[in-house]
Amino acid sequence: MLLALLAACAPAPSPAPPRAGSNVQPAPPELPGVPSPLPNRVVVVGAGVSGMSAAIEVLASGADVVVLEREEDLVGGAANDASLMIFSGSSEQAASGVSDSPEQLLAEWPSFTGGDVSDAWVQRFAEENVPDVHDWLQAMGVGWNGPAEDPSAGQTARIHSIIGGGAELVTLLRAHLPDDAVWMGVEATGLAQDASGRVVGVEWRDVATGEVGELRGRGVVVATGGFGWSLEKVREVRPELADVVLTHASWEGADGNGLDMLLALGAATQNLAAVGLYSHALRCPTDATVEMPVPFQFDVPWVDLAGSRFVDETLRNDFHSAEAIVDSGGAAWMIFDAPLVPGGLDCHTDPYSFVDWGDMGAVEGDDPEGLADALGVDGAAVAAELAAYNAAVDAQGGDAWRSSMTTAWRVDEPPYYALPVAVSVAKMFGGIDVDLDGRVLRADGGTIPGLYAAGELTGMAGGSLVGDAGFTGSLSAVVLGGRVAGRHAATDRVFR
Ligand SMILES: Cc1cc2nc3c(=O)[nH]c(=O)nc-3n(C[C@H](O)[C@H](O)[C@H](O)COP(=O)(O)OP(=O)(O)OC[C@H]3O[C@@H](n4cnc5c(N)ncnc54)[C@H](O)[C@@H]3O)c2cc1C
C-alpha cells in the first residue's frame, strides 16, 4: 500500500477529478512554500450505509463532504440485500405492547452476544440506538414492520424489518446527499499523510480510466465494509476454519481492502475473530458463492460427523448453529425423507427451481444405517438419533436439544436423504479499533490524527460489541458508528 508522506510545504496536490456535474469545490491552490489550511472537507471512503450516514452527518456539522465509491453503479453496498435492524425501546415496540429499554438490552446483551456490557461502545449503542438511529432514520422517511423475536437479538421482540428492505434504506440515505457528493467509480488506493503523520487526504484511482489523484480534507472516514468475502482473511483470523467448507453470505465488495489500508498505517484491531457465521445456506454444487436458504423451511434433524444431533435445529438462521457445526468437527447434514423430496434445487434460478437433490450433494439410503454408510458416519448412531427424534416429535414436548418439537418433521419414510449444511461467512463483528469519537486507534492506544473509521470495518461499531456470537440487526450499529465518525471528522480541531 502506497502511503504518500506529504510535507507541509509540498506542491499543491492534483485537484479532485472533474466528475460530471460535480458540485464540490476543489481545495484552494497552495502557494509554493506557504502551507494553506486543509480544506473544510471530509473525505469518506465507501458509500455503504456507514459511509453515507457519516457523510450526511458531516454536512449537518457544517463541513463539505466527498464520498468515494469504487462501484460504478451501486451505492449502499451490502445493505441492498439486508432488511433487519435491532432497536430497544422503539415506537413500533410500544405500539405492539413490547416493553424494552437500553437497560433491558444491556441486561440481555451477554446472553446472546457474549459481549461485555462495561464496554463503552456497547453502552453507547444501547442508549443511542433509538434516538440516534431509529428516530434519525425515521425523520428521513424510513419505516419498519415488527418487532419480531429472534434468538440472536435476545429474549425481547426487538427485530425491526425495514419497509421496502435495505434497498429502500439505501435510497433514502442517498437522497439526503447532494447528487454529486458521491463520486462513483472512484476507489481509494491509499491514505495521504503529512510530515507529522496526520492523515490529510486520500489517494484515488478512477476505476474506468485508471486516472489517479489525491483529494485532501480535514478528516478521512474509512467505511469500506468487512472482509467476509475473503475466505483467506477469514481463515487467517479463525485458523480452526481451515478445513471447514465455507460459503459466501456476505457480498463481493467485502474484500477487506480498507482493513489492509488502515493496518498499513499502524491501526489497532479488536475482536477480529468475531466472524459472524450462518448456517442458513446450503452449498451450491456448482457455485460456492450462491446462498440457498430454501431447504431450511424444513424442520428436520441435523447430524454431525459422529452421526449425532448436536444443536437446536430451530436455530437454523442463527449464528449459534454455525458455530455448533464448527465445534462439532466442521461438517453437518440435514436428514430428511421421501415426503420432503420435491426434486432438488437449481441454485442458479430465481426463485430456485427444484431439480435434483443429487446435484446438491445429497446422499440417499434405504434405511438410516444405509444412509449413514453413504455418509461415512456411524450407522447405529444415526439410527438411534432418528428413533429418539421421532419419539420426541410424537410426544410434542422438547428433548435434549430443543424446548419444542411442534414444527419438527417426523423422518421415517424411506428413502432417507442427507444434505450437507454449509457454514457461510456473513459479516464481521470485529475490526479496526476506534475510540468513542470514531477515531482510529493505534496499538499503543494513541490515535492517528485525521483518521476515522466506521461500519463493518470496525466490527459494526467500536470493534468490540460482541464476545463469541454476532447479533441480528447490526445495521443499527453501522448507522450509529457512521454518524459518530462523520460528526467528529467534521468538527474535531485540526492540529497542524
Ligand atoms: C445478503 C445480506 C443480507 C444481510 N442482511 C442483514 C440484515 O438483515 N440486518 C443487518 O443488520 N445486516 C445485514 N447484513 C449485513 C449488513 O448489510 C452490513 O453489515 C452493512 O451493510 C455493512 O455496511 P458498511 O457500510 O459498513 O459496508 P458495505 O455495505 O460493505 O459498504 C462499503 C462500501 O465501500 C465501498 N468500497 C470498498 N472499498 C473501497 C475503496 N477502496 N474505495 C472506495 N469505495 C470502496 C464498497 O463498494 C461499498 O459500497 C446483510 C448482508 C448481506 C450480504
The ligand as a Gaussian input file, in Angstrom:
#p B3LYP/6-31G(d) Opt

LIG

0 1
 C      -27.251000     -10.834000       1.861000
 C      -27.012000      -9.981000       3.088000
 C      -28.023000      -9.797000       3.992000
 C      -27.809000      -9.015000       5.132000
 N      -28.835000      -8.829000       5.990000
 C      -28.659000      -8.041000       7.067000
 C      -29.753000      -7.725000       7.904000
 O      -30.901000      -8.109000       7.647000
 N      -29.504000      -6.956000       9.000000
 C      -28.257000      -6.487000       9.286000
 O      -28.100000      -5.810000      10.295000
 N      -27.214000      -6.739000       8.483000
 C      -27.393000      -7.487000       7.379000
 N      -26.351000      -7.707000       6.539000
 C      -25.054000      -7.067000       6.843000
 C      -25.114000      -5.567000       6.561000
 O      -25.750000      -5.349000       5.320000
 C      -23.706000      -4.998000       6.550000
 O      -23.078000      -5.298000       7.783000
 C      -23.696000      -3.488000       6.366000
 O      -24.495000      -3.101000       5.277000
 C      -22.273000      -3.000000       6.190000
 O      -22.296000      -1.644000       5.843000
 P      -20.932000      -0.857000       5.621000
 O      -21.330000       0.480000       5.130000
 O      -20.090000      -0.921000       6.819000
 O      -20.157000      -1.681000       4.498000
 P      -20.558000      -2.047000       2.998000
 O      -22.006000      -2.206000       2.838000
 O      -19.689000      -3.194000       2.633000
 O      -20.153000      -0.764000       2.163000
 C      -18.807000      -0.450000       1.908000
 C      -18.758000       0.401000       0.650000
 O      -17.417000       0.809000       0.425000
 C      -17.088000       0.614000      -0.944000
 N      -15.637000       0.438000      -1.007000
 C      -14.898000      -0.593000      -0.531000
 N      -13.599000      -0.336000      -0.709000
 C      -13.499000       0.868000      -1.317000
 C      -12.406000       1.667000      -1.744000
 N      -11.129000       1.277000      -1.611000
 N      -12.672000       2.866000      -2.322000
 C      -13.966000       3.299000      -2.487000
 N      -15.030000       2.562000      -2.108000
 C      -14.797000       1.370000      -1.502000
 C      -17.886000      -0.597000      -1.343000
 O      -18.066000      -0.685000      -2.733000
 C      -19.199000      -0.360000      -0.578000
 O      -20.090000       0.418000      -1.327000
 C      -26.534000      -8.445000       5.376000
 C      -25.503000      -8.628000       4.459000
 C      -25.742000      -9.380000       3.308000
 C      -24.643000      -9.534000       2.302000

